[in-house]
């Protein structure tokens, strides 16, 4: 029902920056929130940041200050600006969109984009 176009990942040196983007398309009627999770090798998927349709943001505490989430409602797109990247930021970053229909919540996931921070 929902498709994602994720881009912006890649290889970057420690201290560098990347900007991820995720554009949602398909049967989108009412997106309540979009955001990012990440999963490092051998680790569980963890929250990075989310932003609601009203503009409220939520960040994982260790990432607050280095990462910034933003959105463009007209394009159903969410962005993640990542600065001062560290090797421990290496992970697959997954975009998601939350939809509310008839009182039920649905979460859709993108395919993920690899971020590698290494010298």
Buried (B, 14 or more C-beta within 10 A) or exposed (E): EBEBEBEBBEEBEEEEEBBBBBBBEEEBEEBBBBBBBBBBEEEEBEBBBBBBBEEEBBBBEEBEEBBBBBBEEEEBBBBBBBEEBEEEBBBBBBBBBBBBEEEEEEEBEBEBBEBBBEE
